Amino acid sequence: MEISQFFVWLHETSFATTIRENSFLFPWIESVHVLALTLMVGSIAIVDLRLLGIASVNRSVASLSGEVLPFTWTAFIFAVLTGSALFASHAVGYAQNLQFRMKMLLLVLAGINMLVFHLILGRGIGRWSESGVTPWQGKGAGLISLLLWVGIVAFGRWIGFATIP
């Protein structure tokens, strides 16, 4: 099955049709999606601003991250579930939408940035996070993360103004 055939199949499922044709369901799912994204991006920004030395400098990155991470992952799960439902409702149109594709590309890049930080750069987090001074690699990861999430939110919002067939 080609990818375009998959999108047509997904679009035509009863699940997607119900979301698309119910005048209340799509807006409610979208509202939960936006709230989940707000919590997720906000919690990520808290850590990123700490990495940049702009906020919470009196707290270690490890401690702050440990407190915020459960909220981030919970919000991420809700964002993925609701985003998948929204995508299914207009799968063919979203798959062809430049803004949607850009959002997905930036999400992949944000995931790679997170993996690099946690698996490589963050290994020494205990040594440097207590001092309140973040090495340039940590600051770079925080800045890249913030910029990517601003782009994700912007492209996500832009999708709402694009014509979806």
LOLOKOL-267653 format. One record per residue (C-alpha): x, y, z; residue in one letter. Coordinates in steps of 0.02 Angstrom, whole numbers. Each point is the difference from the previous one (the first is absolute). Layout:
% residues N
NODE / X / Y / Z / A
...
//
This chain:
% residues 165
NODE / 0 / 0 / 0 / M
NODE / 71 / 168 / -52 / E
NODE / 6 / 140 / 127 / I
NODE / -132 / 100 / -94 / S
NODE / -115 / -152 / 4 / Q
NODE / 27 / -11 / 187 / F
NODE / -54 / 182 / 21 / F
NODE / -157 / -32 / -104 / V
NODE / -39 / -155 / 104 / W
NODE / 29 / 95 / 163 / L
NODE / -108 / 145 / -59 / H
NODE / -142 / -119 / -42 / E
NODE / -2 / -96 / 164 / T
NODE / -155 / 17 / 107 / S
NODE / 108 / 76 / 137 / F
NODE / 60 / 141 / -115 / A
NODE / -173 / 24 / -76 / T
NODE / -79 / 18 / 172 / T
NODE / 125 / 134 / 50 / I
NODE / -17 / 91 / -166 / R
NODE / -190 / -3 / -6 / E
NODE / -40 / 35 / 183 / N
NODE / -15 / 187 / 27 / S
NODE / 59 / -12 / 181 / F
NODE / 132 / -137 / -4 / L
NODE / 135 / 83 / -106 / F
NODE / 0 / 163 / 101 / P
NODE / 7 / -95 / 166 / W
NODE / 143 / -110 / -58 / I
NODE / 90 / 152 / -69 / E
NODE / -23 / 91 / 167 / S
NODE / 77 / -144 / 96 / V
NODE / 141 / -6 / -128 / H
NODE / 37 / 186 / 23 / V
NODE / -6 / -15 / 190 / L
NODE / 117 / -150 / -4 / A
NODE / 120 / 93 / -115 / L
NODE / -6 / 151 / 114 / T
NODE / 48 / -104 / 151 / L
NODE / 132 / -95 / -97 / M
NODE / 82 / 152 / -81 / V
NODE / -11 / 97 / 163 / G
NODE / 86 / -136 / 99 / S
NODE / 134 / -19 / -134 / I
NODE / 26 / 188 / 0 / A
NODE / 28 / -1 / 188 / I
NODE / 148 / -118 / -21 / V
NODE / 63 / 87 / -157 / D
NODE / -1 / 170 / 86 / L
NODE / 97 / -77 / 144 / R
NODE / 127 / -72 / -122 / L
NODE / 19 / 173 / -75 / L
NODE / 27 / 75 / 173 / G
NODE / -152 / 113 / -15 / I
NODE / -115 / -76 / 132 / A
NODE / 12 / -111 / 154 / S
NODE / 189 / 21 / 7 / V
NODE / -2 / -38 / 186 / N
NODE / -60 / -177 / -39 / R
NODE / 95 / -142 / -80 / S
NODE / -51 / -53 / -174 / V
NODE / -12 / -180 / 59 / A
NODE / -118 / 44 / 142 / S
NODE / -108 / 116 / -104 / L
NODE / -7 / -123 / -144 / S
NODE / -46 / -142 / 117 / G
NODE / -147 / 99 / 68 / E
NODE / -63 / 58 / -169 / V
NODE / 27 / -157 / -104 / L
NODE / -154 / -96 / 62 / P
NODE / -112 / 145 / -55 / F
NODE / 90 / 9 / -167 / T
NODE / -24 / -185 / -38 / W
NODE / -182 / -2 / 57 / T
NODE / -38 / 150 / -109 / A
NODE / 97 / -79 / -144 / F
NODE / -109 / -157 / 9 / I
NODE / -160 / 104 / -6 / F
NODE / 71 / 106 / -142 / A
NODE / 44 / -154 / -103 / V
NODE / -168 / -83 / 29 / L
NODE / -103 / 154 / -40 / T
NODE / 115 / 51 / -143 / G
NODE / -16 / -173 / -77 / S
NODE / -190 / 11 / 12 / A
NODE / 0 / 172 / -82 / L
NODE / 117 / -62 / -136 / F
NODE / -108 / -153 / -35 / A
NODE / -153 / 111 / -27 / S
NODE / 83 / 86 / -149 / H
NODE / 147 / -116 / -35 / A
NODE / 10 / 28 / -188 / V
NODE / -8 / 189 / 15 / G
NODE / 121 / 13 / 145 / Y
NODE / 124 / -116 / -84 / A
NODE / 6 / 120 / -148 / Q
NODE / 6 / 158 / 106 / N
NODE / 170 / 89 / 4 / L
NODE / -29 / 73 / 173 / Q
NODE / -42 / -172 / 71 / F
NODE / 153 / -75 / -81 / R
NODE / 110 / 138 / 71 / M
NODE / -74 / -27 / 173 / K
NODE / 39 / -186 / -12 / M
NODE / 178 / 35 / -61 / L
NODE / 30 / 119 / 145 / L
NODE / -72 / -129 / 122 / L
NODE / 124 / -128 / -64 / V
NODE / 142 / 125 / 19 / L
NODE / -58 / 43 / 177 / A
NODE / 0 / -185 / 41 / G
NODE / 177 / -19 / -67 / I
NODE / 56 / 152 / 100 / N
NODE / -77 / -75 / 157 / M
NODE / 83 / -169 / -31 / L
NODE / 170 / 80 / -29 / V
NODE / -19 / 103 / 158 / F
NODE / -57 / -143 / 112 / H
NODE / 111 / -137 / -71 / L
NODE / 159 / 98 / -34 / I
NODE / 6 / 176 / 71 / L
NODE / -102 / -35 / 155 / G
NODE / 116 / -138 / 62 / R
NODE / 100 / 128 / 98 / G
NODE / -151 / 96 / 59 / I
NODE / 35 / -40 / 182 / G
NODE / 173 / 81 / -10 / R
NODE / -49 / 160 / -83 / W
NODE / -179 / 32 / 48 / S
NODE / 38 / 32 / 184 / E
NODE / 114 / 145 / -40 / S
NODE / -138 / 100 / -82 / G
NODE / 108 / 19 / -155 / V
NODE / -50 / -103 / -150 / T
NODE / 134 / -46 / -127 / P
NODE / -22 / 66 / -176 / W
NODE / -61 / -171 / -61 / Q
NODE / -144 / 3 / 124 / G
NODE / -40 / 181 / -43 / K
NODE / 1 / -46 / -184 / G
NODE / -118 / -146 / 28 / A
NODE / -116 / 114 / 100 / G
NODE / 1 / 136 / -133 / L
NODE / -28 / -124 / -141 / I
NODE / -143 / -79 / 98 / S
NODE / -85 / 167 / 31 / L
NODE / 16 / 51 / -183 / L
NODE / -66 / -168 / -61 / L
NODE / -151 / 7 / 117 / W
NODE / -41 / 177 / -52 / V
NODE / 4 / -62 / -180 / G
NODE / -107 / -152 / 42 / I
NODE / -132 / 109 / 83 / V
NODE / 4 / 127 / -143 / A
NODE / -18 / -131 / -137 / F
NODE / -132 / -91 / 102 / G
NODE / -101 / 159 / 15 / R
NODE / 27 / 38 / -184 / W
NODE / -80 / -167 / -45 / I
NODE / -165 / 69 / 63 / G
NODE / 6 / 137 / -130 / F
NODE / 51 / -112 / -145 / A
NODE / -127 / -75 / -117 / T
NODE / -18 / -184 / 37 / I
NODE / -88 / -98 / -137 / P
//
